Protein backbone atom coordinates (compact mmCIF):
# COMPACT_ATOMS: atom_id res chain seq x y z
CA UNK A 1 0.00 0.00 0.00
CA UNK A 2 2.89 2.36 0.73
CA UNK A 3 3.91 2.14 -2.96
CA UNK A 4 0.47 3.05 -4.25
CA UNK A 5 0.40 6.35 -6.18
CA UNK A 6 -2.70 7.30 -4.20
CA UNK A 7 -1.43 6.58 -0.73
CA UNK A 8 0.56 9.77 -0.22
CA UNK A 9 -2.25 11.89 -1.67
CA UNK A 10 -4.69 11.28 1.18
CA UNK A 11 -6.24 13.46 2.60
CA UNK A 12 -6.04 15.57 -0.58
CA UNK A 13 -7.84 12.77 -2.44
CA UNK A 14 -11.06 11.51 -0.86
CA UNK A 15 -13.20 9.36 -3.13
CA UNK A 16 -16.15 9.72 -0.79
CA UNK A 17 -16.57 13.30 -1.99
CA UNK A 18 -18.13 11.89 -5.15
CA UNK A 19 -20.60 9.82 -3.13
CA UNK A 20 -21.78 12.46 -0.70
CA UNK A 21 -25.07 13.50 -2.35
CA UNK A 22 -27.57 12.00 -4.77
CA UNK A 23 -26.86 14.60 -7.45
CA UNK A 24 -23.12 13.91 -7.56
CA UNK A 25 -23.61 10.13 -7.45
CA UNK A 26 -25.94 10.45 -10.43
CA UNK A 27 -23.55 12.74 -12.28
CA UNK A 28 -20.52 10.42 -12.04
CA UNK A 29 -22.33 7.10 -12.47
CA UNK A 30 -20.44 4.98 -14.99
CA UNK A 31 -23.04 2.38 -16.01
CA UNK A 32 -26.66 3.10 -16.81
CA UNK A 33 -29.63 0.91 -17.68
CA UNK A 34 -32.10 2.08 -20.31
CA UNK A 35 -35.51 0.69 -21.17
CA UNK A 36 -34.11 0.08 -24.65
CA UNK A 37 -31.69 -2.47 -23.16
CA UNK A 38 -34.57 -4.79 -22.20
CA UNK A 39 -36.11 -7.79 -23.95
CA UNK A 40 -39.19 -9.37 -22.41
CA UNK A 41 -39.62 -13.18 -22.67
CA UNK A 42 -43.29 -14.24 -22.88
CA UNK A 43 -44.84 -17.70 -22.62
CA UNK A 44 -47.65 -18.24 -25.16
CA UNK A 45 -50.69 -20.47 -24.55
CA UNK A 46 -53.22 -21.92 -26.96
CA UNK A 47 -56.74 -20.48 -27.14
CA UNK A 48 -58.04 -17.04 -26.26
CA UNK A 49 -58.61 -15.30 -22.96
CA UNK A 50 -56.31 -17.80 -21.26
CA UNK A 51 -53.99 -16.82 -18.46
CA UNK A 52 -52.03 -19.09 -16.11
CA UNK A 53 -49.64 -18.27 -13.30
CA UNK A 54 -46.23 -19.94 -13.31
CA UNK A 55 -45.85 -21.05 -9.67
CA UNK A 56 -42.05 -21.25 -9.78
CA UNK A 57 -41.80 -17.76 -11.32
CA UNK A 58 -43.85 -15.34 -9.19
CA UNK A 59 -45.26 -12.52 -11.26
CA UNK A 60 -44.92 -14.43 -14.56
CA UNK A 61 -47.90 -15.77 -16.47
CA UNK A 62 -48.53 -17.90 -19.52
CA UNK A 63 -50.78 -15.91 -21.89
CA UNK A 64 -52.84 -16.74 -24.93
CA UNK A 65 -51.92 -14.67 -27.96
CA UNK A 66 -54.78 -12.19 -27.56
CA UNK A 67 -53.79 -11.38 -23.98
CA UNK A 68 -50.12 -11.35 -24.95
CA UNK A 69 -50.89 -8.68 -27.55
CA UNK A 70 -52.41 -6.42 -24.91
CA UNK A 71 -49.43 -7.00 -22.61
CA UNK A 72 -47.04 -6.29 -25.47
CA UNK A 73 -48.80 -3.01 -26.21
CA UNK A 74 -48.01 -1.94 -22.65
CA UNK A 75 -44.39 -3.06 -23.11
CA UNK A 76 -44.19 -0.99 -26.30
CA UNK A 77 -45.64 2.04 -24.55
CA UNK A 78 -43.04 1.65 -21.80
CA UNK A 79 -40.30 1.73 -24.45
CA UNK A 80 -39.30 -1.96 -24.46
CA UNK A 81 -38.01 -2.64 -27.98
CA UNK A 82 -38.51 -6.40 -28.32
CA UNK A 83 -40.16 -9.50 -26.93
CA UNK A 84 -39.05 -13.14 -27.06
CA UNK A 85 -41.73 -15.79 -27.49
CA UNK A 86 -41.79 -19.31 -26.06
CA UNK A 87 -44.69 -21.70 -26.77
CA UNK A 88 -46.59 -23.98 -24.40
CA UNK A 89 -47.14 -26.89 -26.77
CA UNK A 90 -50.05 -29.17 -25.82
CA UNK A 91 -48.91 -32.67 -24.85
CA UNK A 92 -50.94 -34.20 -27.67
CA UNK A 93 -48.79 -32.32 -30.20
CA UNK A 94 -45.45 -33.39 -28.73
CA UNK A 95 -43.77 -36.19 -30.65
CA UNK A 96 -40.32 -37.84 -30.64
CA UNK A 97 -39.42 -35.99 -33.84
CA UNK A 98 -40.88 -32.61 -32.74
CA UNK A 99 -42.67 -32.23 -36.09
CA UNK A 100 -44.98 -29.53 -34.73
CA UNK A 101 -41.98 -27.16 -34.72
CA UNK A 102 -42.14 -27.06 -38.53
CA UNK A 103 -45.90 -26.58 -38.80
CA UNK A 104 -46.48 -23.15 -40.32
CA UNK A 105 -49.78 -22.99 -38.41
CA UNK A 106 -48.32 -23.91 -35.03
CA UNK A 107 -48.92 -21.84 -31.92
CA UNK A 108 -45.78 -19.74 -32.15
CA UNK A 109 -46.23 -18.92 -35.85
CA UNK A 110 -49.84 -17.85 -35.28
CA UNK A 111 -48.76 -15.75 -32.32
CA UNK A 112 -45.96 -14.07 -34.27
CA UNK A 113 -48.34 -13.20 -37.11
CA UNK A 114 -50.91 -11.76 -34.72
CA UNK A 115 -48.35 -9.74 -32.76
CA UNK A 116 -46.73 -8.24 -35.86
CA UNK A 117 -50.18 -7.37 -37.23
CA UNK A 118 -51.32 -5.66 -34.03
CA UNK A 119 -48.06 -4.29 -32.59
CA UNK A 120 -45.79 -3.89 -35.63
CA UNK A 121 -43.46 -1.46 -33.87
CA UNK A 122 -42.05 -4.05 -31.48
CA UNK A 123 -39.39 -6.58 -32.43
CA UNK A 124 -40.33 -10.25 -32.20
CA UNK A 125 -37.68 -12.84 -31.36
CA UNK A 126 -38.46 -16.53 -31.76
CA UNK A 127 -36.73 -19.51 -30.21
CA UNK A 128 -35.35 -22.18 -32.55
CA UNK A 129 -35.03 -25.47 -30.68
CA UNK A 130 -37.08 -28.63 -30.47
CA UNK A 131 -37.50 -29.02 -26.70
CA UNK A 132 -40.99 -27.41 -26.57
CA UNK A 133 -42.13 -29.89 -29.23
CA UNK A 134 -40.46 -33.21 -28.39
CA UNK A 135 -42.02 -35.81 -26.15
CA UNK A 136 -38.58 -36.52 -24.64
CA UNK A 137 -37.82 -32.88 -23.82
CA UNK A 138 -34.52 -32.61 -25.68
CA UNK A 139 -33.54 -29.81 -28.05
CA UNK A 140 -32.87 -32.29 -30.85
CA UNK A 141 -33.77 -35.65 -32.30
CA UNK A 142 -32.88 -38.75 -30.33
CA UNK A 143 -31.49 -42.10 -31.42
CA UNK A 144 -31.43 -44.17 -28.28
CA UNK A 145 -29.87 -41.85 -25.74
CA UNK A 146 -27.88 -39.85 -28.30
CA UNK A 147 -29.01 -36.42 -29.52
CA UNK A 148 -28.38 -36.43 -33.25
CA UNK A 149 -26.61 -33.28 -34.42
CA UNK A 150 -26.88 -33.16 -38.21
CA UNK A 151 -30.39 -34.61 -38.41
CA UNK A 152 -31.52 -32.04 -35.84
CA UNK A 153 -29.99 -29.18 -37.81
CA UNK A 154 -32.11 -30.12 -40.83
CA UNK A 155 -35.27 -29.78 -38.72
CA UNK A 156 -34.08 -26.51 -37.15
CA UNK A 157 -33.67 -25.03 -40.62
CA UNK A 158 -37.30 -25.80 -41.47
CA UNK A 159 -38.41 -24.43 -38.09
CA UNK A 160 -36.49 -21.18 -38.67
CA UNK A 161 -38.02 -20.69 -42.12
CA UNK A 162 -41.65 -21.08 -40.95
CA UNK A 163 -40.99 -18.59 -38.15
CA UNK A 164 -39.52 -16.10 -40.62
CA UNK A 165 -42.52 -16.61 -42.90
CA UNK A 166 -44.81 -15.82 -39.95
CA UNK A 167 -43.02 -12.49 -39.50
CA UNK A 168 -40.34 -13.09 -36.87
CA UNK A 169 -37.77 -10.32 -36.90
CA UNK A 170 -35.06 -12.30 -35.12
CA UNK A 171 -34.41 -16.05 -35.23
CA UNK A 172 -32.70 -17.20 -32.03
CA UNK A 173 -31.32 -20.76 -32.13
CA UNK A 174 -30.90 -21.97 -28.54
CA UNK A 175 -30.31 -25.66 -29.25
CA UNK A 176 -26.47 -25.73 -29.22
CA UNK A 177 -26.11 -28.11 -32.17
CA UNK A 178 -22.83 -27.75 -34.08
CA UNK A 179 -23.12 -26.01 -37.45
CA UNK A 180 -26.70 -24.87 -37.09
CA UNK A 181 -26.05 -21.15 -37.58
CA UNK A 182 -24.52 -21.58 -41.04
CA UNK A 183 -27.24 -24.00 -42.08
CA UNK A 184 -30.05 -21.74 -40.82
CA UNK A 185 -28.51 -18.70 -42.50
CA UNK A 186 -28.37 -20.57 -45.80
CA UNK A 187 -31.94 -21.82 -45.39
CA UNK A 188 -33.28 -18.35 -44.62
CA UNK A 189 -31.45 -16.83 -47.57
CA UNK A 190 -32.68 -19.56 -49.93
CA UNK A 191 -36.26 -19.06 -48.72
CA UNK A 192 -36.09 -15.32 -49.43
CA UNK A 193 -35.34 -13.99 -45.94
CA UNK A 194 -31.80 -12.62 -46.22
CA UNK A 195 -32.61 -9.73 -43.87
CA UNK A 196 -33.93 -11.86 -41.01
CA UNK A 197 -31.57 -11.43 -38.06
CA UNK A 198 -29.94 -14.41 -36.32
CA UNK A 199 -29.27 -14.11 -32.59
CA UNK A 200 -27.26 -17.17 -31.64
CA UNK A 201 -27.33 -18.62 -28.15
CA UNK A 202 -23.63 -19.11 -28.75
CA UNK A 203 -22.47 -19.77 -25.19
CA UNK A 204 -25.31 -21.63 -23.52
CA UNK A 205 -24.29 -23.59 -20.45
CA UNK A 206 -25.76 -26.79 -19.01
CA UNK A 207 -27.03 -24.87 -16.02
CA UNK A 208 -29.09 -25.74 -12.97
CA UNK A 209 -30.71 -22.29 -13.20
CA UNK A 210 -33.16 -23.30 -15.95
CA UNK A 211 -35.58 -25.24 -13.75
CA UNK A 212 -38.42 -22.69 -13.53
CA UNK A 213 -38.31 -22.12 -17.31
CA UNK A 214 -38.79 -25.83 -17.92
CA UNK A 215 -41.74 -25.74 -15.55
CA UNK A 216 -43.16 -22.77 -17.45
CA UNK A 217 -42.99 -24.46 -20.88
CA UNK A 218 -43.99 -27.79 -19.34
CA UNK A 219 -40.94 -29.67 -20.61
CA UNK A 220 -39.46 -30.59 -17.22
CA UNK A 221 -41.58 -33.72 -16.85
CA UNK A 222 -40.71 -34.85 -20.38
CA UNK A 223 -36.94 -34.57 -20.17
CA UNK A 224 -35.07 -37.85 -20.23
CA UNK A 225 -31.52 -37.54 -18.92
CA UNK A 226 -29.77 -34.18 -19.16
CA UNK A 227 -28.44 -31.81 -21.82
CA UNK A 228 -24.75 -31.98 -20.99
CA UNK A 229 -23.75 -33.52 -24.33
CA UNK A 230 -24.71 -30.36 -26.20
CA UNK A 231 -24.92 -27.50 -23.70
CA UNK A 232 -21.60 -26.22 -22.34
CA UNK A 233 -19.71 -27.30 -19.24
CA UNK A 234 -20.05 -24.52 -16.60
CA UNK A 235 -16.34 -24.83 -15.84
CA UNK A 236 -15.23 -23.75 -19.33
CA UNK A 237 -14.43 -20.25 -20.59
CA UNK A 238 -12.12 -20.71 -23.59
CA UNK A 239 -14.70 -23.02 -25.13
CA UNK A 240 -17.22 -20.17 -25.03
CA UNK A 241 -14.87 -18.03 -27.12
CA UNK A 242 -14.54 -20.84 -29.66
CA UNK A 243 -18.32 -21.26 -29.82
CA UNK A 244 -18.88 -17.55 -30.40
CA UNK A 245 -16.14 -17.37 -33.04
CA UNK A 246 -17.64 -20.28 -34.97
CA UNK A 247 -21.18 -18.87 -34.86
CA UNK A 248 -20.02 -15.45 -36.05
CA UNK A 249 -18.09 -17.07 -38.87
CA UNK A 250 -21.24 -18.95 -39.88
CA UNK A 251 -23.33 -15.79 -40.08
CA UNK A 252 -24.68 -14.93 -36.63
CA UNK A 253 -25.53 -11.22 -36.36
CA UNK A 254 -25.67 -11.18 -32.55
CA UNK A 255 -24.67 -13.60 -29.80
CA UNK A 256 -26.07 -14.65 -26.44
CA UNK A 257 -24.49 -15.77 -23.18
CA UNK A 258 -26.83 -17.86 -21.02
CA UNK A 259 -27.31 -17.88 -18.02
CA UNK A 260 -26.45 -14.35 -16.97
CA UNK A 261 -25.23 -13.46 -13.51
CA UNK A 262 -23.12 -16.61 -12.92
CA UNK A 263 -21.42 -15.96 -16.29
CA UNK A 264 -20.58 -12.26 -16.22
CA UNK A 265 -16.95 -13.14 -16.90
CA UNK A 266 -18.02 -14.84 -20.14
CA UNK A 267 -20.01 -11.78 -21.24
CA UNK A 268 -16.95 -9.58 -20.68
CA UNK A 269 -14.62 -11.95 -22.52
CA UNK A 270 -16.97 -12.22 -25.50
CA UNK A 271 -17.48 -8.47 -25.74
CA UNK A 272 -13.76 -7.75 -25.45
CA UNK A 273 -12.82 -10.44 -27.97
CA UNK A 274 -15.35 -9.73 -30.71
CA UNK A 275 -16.97 -6.28 -30.19
CA UNK A 276 -20.26 -7.57 -31.60
CA UNK A 277 -23.78 -7.12 -30.21
CA UNK A 278 -23.74 -9.33 -27.11
CA UNK A 279 -26.82 -10.30 -25.13
CA UNK A 280 -27.31 -11.80 -21.69
CA UNK A 281 -30.22 -13.89 -20.45
CA UNK A 282 -31.31 -13.19 -16.88
CA UNK A 283 -32.71 -16.70 -16.68
CA UNK A 284 -35.70 -18.09 -14.83
CA UNK A 285 -33.78 -19.35 -11.82
CA UNK A 286 -32.03 -16.01 -11.31
CA UNK A 287 -35.34 -14.14 -11.56
CA UNK A 288 -37.18 -16.62 -9.33
CA UNK A 289 -34.57 -16.27 -6.58
CA UNK A 290 -35.10 -12.52 -6.43
CA UNK A 291 -38.87 -12.82 -6.38
CA UNK A 292 -38.96 -15.62 -3.82
CA UNK A 293 -36.53 -13.84 -1.50
CA UNK A 294 -38.47 -10.59 -1.80
CA UNK A 295 -41.73 -12.38 -0.92
CA UNK A 296 -40.05 -13.60 2.26
CA UNK A 297 -38.90 -10.07 3.04
CA UNK A 298 -35.24 -10.98 2.69
CA UNK A 299 -34.50 -8.78 -0.35
CA UNK A 300 -36.02 -5.72 -1.98
CA UNK A 301 -37.11 -6.94 -5.43
CA UNK A 302 -36.92 -3.60 -7.25
CA UNK A 303 -33.45 -2.76 -5.95
CA UNK A 304 -31.96 -6.20 -6.55
CA UNK A 305 -33.51 -6.40 -10.03
CA UNK A 306 -31.98 -3.10 -11.08
CA UNK A 307 -28.63 -4.01 -9.50
CA UNK A 308 -28.65 -7.29 -11.44
CA UNK A 309 -29.41 -5.54 -14.72
CA UNK A 310 -26.67 -3.02 -14.03
CA UNK A 311 -24.22 -5.91 -13.57
CA UNK A 312 -25.02 -7.18 -17.07
CA UNK A 313 -24.40 -3.76 -18.58
CA UNK A 314 -21.20 -3.32 -16.58
CA UNK A 315 -19.97 -6.67 -17.91
CA UNK A 316 -20.56 -5.55 -21.50
CA UNK A 317 -24.05 -6.76 -22.44
CA UNK A 318 -25.83 -4.69 -25.08
CA UNK A 319 -29.24 -6.17 -24.31
CA UNK A 320 -30.78 -8.24 -21.55
CA UNK A 321 -33.51 -10.86 -21.68
CA UNK A 322 -35.31 -10.62 -18.34
CA UNK A 323 -38.69 -11.68 -16.99
CA UNK A 324 -38.52 -8.46 -14.99
CA UNK A 325 -38.42 -6.28 -18.13
CA UNK A 326 -41.80 -4.63 -17.55
CA UNK A 327 -41.04 -4.11 -13.85
CA UNK A 328 -37.69 -2.54 -14.72
CA UNK A 329 -39.22 -0.38 -17.45
CA UNK A 330 -41.78 1.01 -15.03
CA UNK A 331 -39.06 1.81 -12.52
CA UNK A 332 -36.90 3.48 -15.17
CA UNK A 333 -39.77 5.55 -16.55
CA UNK A 334 -40.76 6.61 -13.04
CA UNK A 335 -37.22 7.81 -12.31
CA UNK A 336 -36.98 9.99 -15.42
Buried (B, 14 or more C-beta within 10 A) or exposed (E): EEEEEEEEEEEEEEEEEEEEEEEEEEEEEEEEBEBEBBBBBBBBBBEEEBEBEBEBBBBBBBBBBBBBBEBBBEBBEBBBBBBBBBBBBEEEBBBEBBBBBBBEEBBBBBBBBBBBEBBEEBBBBBBBBBBBBBBBBBBBBBEEEEBBBEBBBBBBBBBBBBBBBBBBBBBBBBBBBBEBBBBBBEBBEEBEBEEBBBBBBBBBBBBEBBBBBBBBBBBBEBBEEEBEBBBBEBEBBEBBBEBBBBBBEBBBBBBBBBBBBBBBEBBBBBBEEBEBBBBBBBBBBBBBBBBBBBEEEEBEBBEBBBEBBBBBBBBBBBBBBBBBBBBBBBBBEEEE
